[in-house]
Amino acid sequence: MPVFMHHFGETGRISRILEKYQINSGKMLWDENHKSLSAEIDQIKKENDNMHIEFRHLKGKDLNSLQPKELIMIEEALGSFGLWRGKCHF
């Protein structure tokens, strides 16, 4: 874990601290381009987290939280890869 993360916590908290500093000091730390890049990074992190969850489901982990429709979608996805040969009966 980077030192600044250890001292200040999560990235969102750091952003709020830096934003308050920027407002109070009047110094521009980043421009609109940097803000949009930050938002894009946050979106990519969210997509990555969702993909990790989906991958765990495809590996057969953490399935108890899924609804039957979601389980059927996983079954179909596995079938399209030739990895599923049976049918689940609920």
C-alpha positions in Angstrom: 0.0 0.0 0.0 1.4 3.4 -1.0 2.4 5.6 2.0 -0.2 8.3 1.2 -2.9 5.6 1.1 -1.7 4.3 4.5 -1.9 7.8 6.0 -5.0 9.1 4.4 -7.2 6.1 3.6 -9.1 5.5 0.4 -8.7 7.5 -2.8 -12.1 9.2 -2.4 -11.1 10.6 0.9 -7.9 11.9 -0.5 -9.8 13.6 -3.3 -12.0 15.3 -0.8 -9.0 16.5 1.2 -7.2 17.8 -1.9 -10.4 19.5 -3.1 -10.8 21.3 0.3 -7.2 22.4 0.1 -7.7 23.7 -3.4 -10.8 25.7 -2.3 -9.2 27.1 0.8 -5.8 27.9 -0.7 -7.0 29.1 -4.1 -4.3 27.0 -5.7 -5.4 25.0 -8.7 -4.1 21.4 -8.2 -5.8 19.9 -11.2 -7.9 21.1 -14.2 -11.0 19.7 -15.8 -9.0 17.3 -17.9 -7.6 15.7 -14.7 -11.1 15.5 -13.2 -12.5 13.7 -16.2 -9.5 11.3 -16.2 -10.2 10.7 -12.5 -13.8 10.0 -13.2 -12.8 7.6 -16.1 -10.4 5.8 -13.7 -13.2 5.4 -11.1 -15.5 4.0 -13.8 -12.9 1.5 -15.0 -12.3 0.4 -11.4 -16.0 -0.2 -11.0 -16.2 -2.2 -14.2 -13.1 -4.2 -13.1 -14.7 -5.0 -9.7 -17.9 -6.1 -11.5 -15.9 -8.3 -13.9 -14.1 -9.9 -10.9 -17.5 -10.7 -9.3 -18.8 -12.1 -12.6 -15.7 -14.2 -13.0 -16.1 -15.6 -9.5 -19.7 -16.5 -10.4 -18.5 -18.2 -13.6 -16.0 -20.2 -11.5 -19.0 -21.4 -9.3 -18.2 -19.1 -6.3 -20.6 -16.8 -4.5 -23.6 -18.1 -6.3 -26.0 -18.0 -3.3 -26.6 -14.3 -3.7 -27.8 -14.7 -7.3 -31.4 -14.8 -8.5 -32.6 -17.7 -10.8 -32.5 -15.4 -13.9 -28.8 -14.6 -13.2 -28.0 -18.3 -12.7 -29.6 -19.1 -16.0 -27.5 -16.4 -17.7 -24.4 -18.0 -16.2 -25.5 -21.4 -17.4 -26.0 -20.1 -20.9 -22.7 -18.4 -20.9 -20.9 -21.5 -19.8 -22.9 -23.5 -22.4 -21.7 -21.2 -25.1 -18.1 -22.0 -24.1 -18.9 -25.7 -24.1 -18.2 -25.8 -20.3 -21.8 -26.8 -19.2 -23.3 -30.0 -20.2 -26.3 -30.3 -17.9 -29.3 -28.4 -16.8 -30.0 -27.1 -13.3 -33.4 -27.8 -12.0 -34.6 -25.4 -9.3 
